Amino acid sequence: MREIIVNKNDEGRRLDRFLKIYFEKAPLSFIYKNLRKKNIVVNGKKAKPEDILGEGDEIKLFLAEETIEKFKKDIKKSKNSKLPDILYEDEDIILVKKPINMLTHNDSKAYQDNALDRMVDYLIAQGDYNPRLEKSFRPAFVNRLDRNTSGILIGAKNLKSLQDLNDAIKKREIKKLYLTLVAGRVTKDFDVDINLKKTGNNVMKKSSREEGKRAITEFNVLKSNKDYSLLSVNLITGRTHQIRASLKEEGLAIVGDRKYGEDRVNKIFRESGLDSQFLHNYAIVFEADAFEGLKGKSFVYLPDGKMKDLAEDIFKINLGDLLNEKNNF
């Protein structure tokens, strides 16, 4: 028999969802069967899959140790010794700067350096997270950036903040602003509201309402000349490749974008030292009541190196001053 005491990070979870994370290698049928047969009980009583757990609840597993170990989740051990570049941190939330050419999560069988493992390693080192004491929770990001997109990742340090952040994003109470450079002259602000569907080679294309997922994006002109336009992008929904695919539908191409861009333009900028797409999540603005002291605050991270240099050279501007002026940060 094994006993589990529910902690703060598992409070509020449905019992079956908690058990599915705890027994990550087990099918749901295993969990439902053992609940039905009272091999898994809560506070000494038979429990239902939909029961909500509270802090301090006692879950007893009347199962063989071999069975528990067979299906139990593994403690994820990072192979990373590097720590994140932190923009902001409090007891619940952490904002991390992600550079170009870094994954948000490890998404292959072979280990690759990624922002999530760096964040988790940092929280372990700080004593804010102990994977051996947690039964189901692991710190997580609530937004995702492509490998070739730099910017701000929003991390949750506990279950409550994870739920609040996801709820705020769903209600559009957290604004995510991106900076992009496109080929062509754009003279006025515009919105794109389309449905996107994944096709071959992981390319997103416009689709019917029935087939795809709705993607809403607001584009605002910061600076423009006869050849290029610098845009600020407000990501209303969060679909894969949303900004890149939406601009493609408008006949615009992000400089350096190898999947949706123009080879001729990309070649020009490679020769200028830019070997990635010019797309950067430069600001997070909190508009939700759930985060005490953060409502109305903006966190800004200017692009580093070549992107910043190119924007300032093409338009003869100071990028930080321009963004402050346009957004009133």
C-alpha positions, 0 to 999 in steps of 0.5 A: 500500500502507498499513501499520497498526501495532496499538496497545494499544487494538486488542490482543485484537480479532478481525481482522475486527472491527478491519477492520470498524471501520477500514473502517466504510463497507465491507460485510463481503464486501469485508473477507472477499474481500480477506483471502482474496485476500491483499490484507490480510495480518498480519505478512507472512502470510495471515490469517483473519477470526477471528485475534486481534490483538496490540500491534505486529502489522503489517497491510498493505493492498495496496489502492488509496489511493482504495479505502482512503479510500472505505471508511475510517472518518471521524474524528469531529469534535465541534462542542462547546466545552463540557467534562464535569462530572467526578465521578471519573477515573483512567487508565482510567475516568471518571465524568461527571455528566449533567444533565437535557435532555442526550443521552448520545450524539448520536442525530440527523442534526442535531448536538445537545450530548451527554455523549459528545462532551463527554467525548471533547473533554476527553480530547483536550484532556488528551492521553489520546486522539488520534483520529488515532492510533487505528485503531478505538477511541473512548472510550465510555460503558458505560451510557446515560441518557435525555435526561430522566434525570440521573445518573452516566455510566461512561466507558472511556478505553481498550479494556481498561477498556471490556471490563472495564467491560462484563464487570463490568456483565454479571456484575452487579459494578457496582451502579447506584442510582437515586432516583425519586419516585412518586405513591402510598404504598408501604409495603414494598420490592419487586422486578419481574421481567418481560419488556419489549417495545417497542411503538408510540411507543417505549413498553415494555410487559410481554410474554411470555418468548418476545417480550421481554427480561428486566428485573429491578429492585429497589425499596427504600422510602426515605420514604413518606407518604399521597401520595408515595413516595421510592424507591431503585432497583437496576437489575439489568438495563439495558433501555430505560425499564426503571424507568419501565415496571416501575413502570407495571406495578405501578400506580405513576407517576414524578412528571413522567414524560410517557410513563408517568406521570399528567397530573394529577400531572405538572401539580401538579409543573410548577406547583411548578417540576419540568418533567422526570421525577423519576429520577436515577442517584445512585450507582455502586458497584464490586464487581468485582476488575478495577478496582484500588483501586475495589472496594467504593467508591461514587460519589454524585451528588445530584440538583441543584436542584428534584428535591432541593428537592422531596424534602426539602420533601415528606418533611422530610429532608436527602437526602444524610443519608438516602441515606448512612444507607440505603446506608451510603456 
